[in-house]
Amino acid sequence: MQKQLSILCLLVSLVLTGCGKTVTAPDTDWQTLIHASQREEIVQLLIEQERWANLNHDDLKGPQDQSLGLAEALLNQEVLSSEVRLAGFVVPLEWHNQHVTEFLLVPYFGACVHAPPPPANQIVHVRLEEKHAIPFDIIRDAVWAEGLLERFDGDFDEQGEVGYTLSSAKVSAY
């Protein structure tokens, strides 16, 4: 009876924890990071920016005006202090030995580099511990970044205003 009870407890435990799989943060859409009052307007601007970035990805004139005609890009307060998992692209800020330790996560390739930076609520700052650094060659591909989403309290004038940061971040290939 003791053995059967132990087996039953183990089975229940496996079911509740996803059969031993690592539980990840819920997938979060970039639109979720936009305050509801600006969502429609910003999404339309981002579609236009991404189209421009895809057509002009070899244009090296660099960052341009980030405002996009918006007085301010509002953060979605409802997602602050939440565990999130975002798919996006890496804009490296700091790297050592061909491994990136600090970067901006953006929703489309070329943002902040060859195209105007997206609004602040579409840029997430990520700093990784050296042991979790990602290979530099991954920056041309989409990645998953997950962690605790918080308000960013820093400044990156050259890459644009940043709205969020991911604490305790983990990054993996998309």
C-alpha positions in Angstrom: 0.0 0.0 0.0 2.8 2.4 0.9 4.5 1.7 -2.5 1.2 2.3 -4.4 0.7 5.6 -2.6 4.2 6.7 -3.4 3.7 5.8 -7.1 0.4 7.7 -7.2 2.0 10.8 -5.6 4.8 10.6 -8.2 2.3 10.4 -11.1 0.2 13.3 -9.7 3.4 15.3 -9.3 4.5 14.6 -12.9 1.1 15.6 -14.3 1.0 18.8 -12.3 4.5 19.8 -13.4 4.1 18.9 -17.1 5.8 15.5 -16.9 9.1 16.9 -15.8 9.2 19.6 -18.6 10.6 23.0 -17.6 7.7 25.4 -17.3 8.3 28.6 -19.3 6.7 32.0 -19.0 3.7 32.5 -21.3 4.3 33.7 -24.8 3.7 37.4 -25.0 2.8 39.3 -28.1 4.6 42.6 -28.8 1.2 44.3 -29.0 0.6 43.4 -25.4 3.5 45.8 -24.4 1.6 48.8 -26.0 -0.8 50.7 -23.8 -4.4 50.0 -25.0 -5.1 53.6 -25.8 -2.3 53.7 -28.4 -2.3 50.1 -29.7 -4.0 50.6 -33.0 -2.0 53.6 -33.9 1.4 52.1 -33.0 0.7 48.8 -34.6 0.0 50.5 -37.9 3.2 52.6 -37.6 5.2 49.4 -36.8 3.8 47.6 -39.9 5.0 50.6 -42.0 8.4 50.6 -40.3 8.9 46.9 -40.7 8.0 47.1 -44.4 10.6 49.9 -44.7 13.3 48.0 -42.8 12.7 44.9 -45.0 13.1 46.9 -48.2 16.1 48.9 -47.0 18.0 46.5 -44.8 21.2 47.3 -46.5 20.7 51.1 -46.1 23.3 52.0 -43.4 22.2 55.5 -42.6 21.4 54.4 -39.1 18.8 55.4 -36.5 16.3 58.1 -37.3 13.7 59.9 -35.4 11.9 57.5 -32.9 8.9 59.6 -32.2 6.9 58.5 -35.2 4.6 61.4 -34.6 3.8 60.2 -31.1 4.1 62.6 -28.2 4.9 59.6 -25.9 4.7 55.8 -26.3 2.9 54.6 -23.2 3.9 51.4 -21.4 1.3 48.8 -20.6 1.3 48.9 -16.8 -0.7 45.7 -16.6 2.3 43.6 -17.9 4.9 45.1 -15.6 6.2 42.6 -13.0 5.0 39.7 -15.1 7.0 36.7 -16.4 6.9 36.9 -20.2 8.4 35.1 -23.2 9.0 37.4 -26.2 10.2 36.4 -29.7 12.3 39.1 -31.2 15.7 40.2 -32.7 18.9 41.1 -31.0 20.6 44.6 -31.2 23.9 43.9 -29.5 25.2 46.5 -27.0 28.0 44.6 -25.3 29.8 41.4 -26.1 32.9 39.5 -25.0 34.7 36.7 -26.9 32.0 36.6 -29.6 29.2 36.2 -27.0 26.6 38.9 -26.4 26.0 39.9 -22.8 23.8 43.0 -23.2 21.3 43.8 -26.0 18.0 45.4 -27.0 15.3 43.0 -28.0 13.2 44.4 -30.8 10.2 43.1 -32.7 11.7 43.1 -36.2 15.1 42.7 -37.8 17.0 45.9 -38.5 15.1 48.0 -35.8 17.5 50.5 -34.1 20.2 49.8 -36.6 19.1 50.4 -40.2 15.6 51.7 -39.5 14.0 54.2 -37.2 13.8 52.7 -33.7 10.4 51.4 -32.7 8.6 53.3 -29.9 10.0 52.8 -26.4 7.2 50.3 -25.6 8.6 48.0 -28.3 12.2 47.9 -27.1 13.3 45.6 -24.3 16.7 45.9 -22.6 18.3 42.5 -21.7 21.5 42.0 -19.7 22.8 38.5 -19.3 25.3 37.0 -16.9 28.5 36.1 -18.6 27.7 32.4 -18.2 24.4 32.9 -20.1 25.8 35.0 -22.9 24.6 34.1 -26.4 26.8 33.5 -29.4 27.3 36.6 -31.5 26.2 34.7 -34.7 22.7 34.3 -33.4 21.9 38.0 -33.8 20.7 37.6 -37.4 18.0 35.1 -36.3 15.0 35.5 -34.1 15.4 34.5 -30.4 13.1 33.8 -27.5 13.8 35.9 -24.4 12.0 35.3 -21.2 12.2 36.8 -17.7 10.5 39.3 -15.5 9.3 42.4 -17.4 10.0 45.7 -15.7 10.2 49.4 -16.5 13.6 50.3 -17.9 15.4 53.1 -15.9 18.3 53.9 -18.1 19.3 55.7 -21.3 20.4 54.7 -24.8 20.3 57.8 -26.9 21.9 56.3 -29.9 19.5 53.3 -30.2 16.4 55.1 -29.1 14.4 55.3 -25.9 13.8 52.0 -24.1 10.6 51.2 -22.3 11.2 47.8 -20.7 13.9 45.5 -19.3 13.9 41.8 -18.7 15.3 40.7 -15.3 16.7 37.2 -14.7 16.5 36.7 -18.5 17.1 33.5 -20.4 17.6 33.5 -24.2 17.2 30.7 -26.6 16.9 30.2 -30.4 13.5 30.8 -31.8 
